[in-house]
Amino acid sequence: MDYRNLEITLQDAKDLNKVNLISKMDVYVVVSISGGDKKSKQKTKSPVDHDGDANPKWNFTMNFKVDESGLQANRLTLDFKLVCERALGDKDVGEVSVPIKELLDSPARAGGDGKHFVSYQVRKPNGKPKGQIAFSYQLSEKIAGAASDPYGSVAPVGKIGTEPVSSYPAGSGSAYPPPGSYPPGSGSYYSAPGSYAPPTGYPSAEGTGHYPPPAPYKAPRARTYPPPGQG
């Protein structure tokens, strides 16, 4: 799945709707992406501003992955939900919904670091406009989905995870390591099935490099005795 990286830096808000009649508002923002499939749904919460009241500031950066097909089809929306933190239950202050395709196509003023700075009107829960929110963003070029997982769901031949798999010459007829593959003095010796290896500590037959096979077994000859009364 092709995608783009979207970096959002939440700057501040101004002249928000007052939901506290006496005390100052402690406002935070929940930013999410909607309109795509389940994989496209993402959500991030900003810190709470305890000092700004109706004019909070955050300067908080968050990152999202944007599905390229949903972006080009103009199905994806960047949603800002402004909320006042309260001891007896948080209360919604307002919200903003921005089509991400609009951010992609926007000729908004770019900063020296390549970021774009924009502001949008906030709407109260009843839909009436009240206040503004400002943020900067940076949307990367399209990234191929294969780049995030070069092997897909199947490991390449010769690898399981990151560990190499040992291989042996074709036609060996055996998955075992060749005889004598362990270093001298290691205390281990292996021979392929059908061959005989000398036990550790016993010398091989001189000049042959192999331990002589055991002598074949011979059954003892049966003895015969004369019948009783003879001999």
N, C-alpha and C positions, 0 to 999 in steps of 0.2 A: 504494500500500500504506500503510494507516494504521499509525502507530507511536507509541511513547512514548520519551522520553529517560530513561534510568536512570543516575543518578550514585551511585557506590559510593565510600565513603571507608573504606579498610581501616585499622582502628585497631590492634589488637594480638591476641596469642594467649597463652594461659596453660597451663602444665603439659602441654606437648606430650610426645609419645613421644620418648625419647632414642635417636637412631640412631648417635651417636658415643659410644664408650665412654670415651675419654680427653679429647679436645679439645671445645671448645664448638661448638655447632651454629650455622651461618650459614644462617638460614632465609629463604626468599622464598616468594611465593604466586603461582600462575598462576590467574587468574580468567577464566572463559569462560561462554558461553551455549550450551546444547545443547537438542536436541529439536525444532528447527525445520528449515527448508530451508537450503540452502547460504548464502543471503544472511543468515540469522539467526545463523550461526556467527561468533562474535567471541571474541578472546582478548587478554588484557593481563597483563603480568608486573610484579610489584611490585619495588622495590629489595630488596637483600639486607640483613638486619639482622645485623651482625657482633658485636653485643654482648649481645643478649638471651638467647642460648642457648635454653632451653625456654620462655622467656617473651618472645618477640620483639615489637617495636613497629615500625610502619611509618608510620602517619598519611599514607597515600598515596591520592590520589583518581584514579578512572578513570571513563570514560563509555562507555555502550553504547546502542544503539538496539534497542528491543524491538518485535517484530512484534505488532500489536494482535490479529490473529486467532489467532495461536499462544498469546498470553497469555490471552485469554478462554477458549480451549479447554483451558487448563492443560497445554499440551505443553512449555512452556519451563522450563528449569532453570538456575539460577545455580550454577556449580560452582567450588569453591575447592580447589585442590591445593597442599598445603604441602610444600615440598621443601627438603632440606638440601644446600647447595652444598659439594661436596668436590672435591679435586684429582684423585682417581682415579675420579670419576664421581659425579654427584649421586644422592641417595637420597630416596625418598618418605618423608615423615613422617606424613602423614594427609590426609584429604579431607573435604569437606562439600558436600552437594547441597541446594539450597533451591529449591522451586517458586516461580517469580516471581509466580504468582497469589497465593501466600501472602503475599508482601510487599505486593502491591496491597491485599489484604483485611485485612492485619494491623492491629490496634489498638495497635501498639507506641507507646511513649512518644515524643512528638515534641519536638525541641529548639526553641529560640527562632527558629532560622532555617528551620524547617519540615522539618528532617531527622528521620528515625526512627532510633533506636539499638536494635540487636538483638545477640544473641550466640547461637551455635549450637555444639553438641557436635561435636568432631572425632573421626573414626573412623580408626584405624590401617589400614594396607593389608590386614590380616587381618579387618577388620570390627569389631574390638573398640573401644569408646569410650575415648578418652584425650585430655583437654585440651579447651579451648574457644577459639573465635575470635570476635572482636567487630568489628562494622562498622556504619557508618551509611549510610543510603540516602535517595534522593529520587527519586520516580517522577512524571514530569510528566503532565499531562492528555493525552488522545489528540490526535495531530496528523495532519491529513489528508495523505495521501501526495502529493497534487497541490501542496501548499505547498512541497515541496522542489524541484519542477520544474514551474512554472506552465504551461509550454508543452508538457509531455510530450516526446515524441521528435520532434515536428514544429514547426518555427519558425512563428510566426504570419505571416499575409500581410503583406507590406511590411517584413519583417525577416529578415535572415540573421545569426544571432548577435545582435550589438548594433548593427550598422551599418544605417542606413535605406537602402531601395532607392528610387532616383529614379523618379518616375512622371510621365507626360505626359498632356495632355488627351485624353479619349476622342475617337475619330474623327480624330485627327491623321494616322493611317495611317503613322506613322513612329516608330521607337524612338530616333531621333536627336534631340538638342536643337534647338530652333528656330533659324533663321538669325539671326546677329547676337547670339547669346546670350553671347558672350564680351565682356568690357569693352573699350572703346576703348583702343588703345595696348598691348594685351596681346601683339600680334604674332601672334595666331591668329584666324582667321575661318573659320566653317563655314557651308556652305549645304546645305540638304536636296537630295537627288538630283533632277536635272531643272532646277535653277536655276543661275545663274551668279554667282559672287562676284568682285568686283574683286581683283586681286592686291594684296598689302600695299604701300602706298606710292604707288599710282596713284589719281588722283581719279576719281570717278564723273562721268557726264554732268551738267552743271550743272542743278540744279533737279529732277532725276529721282530721285536717290537710288540709281540703279542704273547699272552700267557698261554701255555700249551693246554689243549683240551684234556679233560680227564680220560683215563684208559677205559675202554668199553667194558661193561660188566660181563663176567663169565660165570655161569652157574657151576657149582661143584659136581664132579662125576659121581654117579650113584655106585655104591659098593654092593657086590653080590656075595652071598654066603652059601656053602653047600647044604643040602638037606640034612636033617638030623640022622645020625648013624653013619654018615659017610665022612671020609677024610680022617 
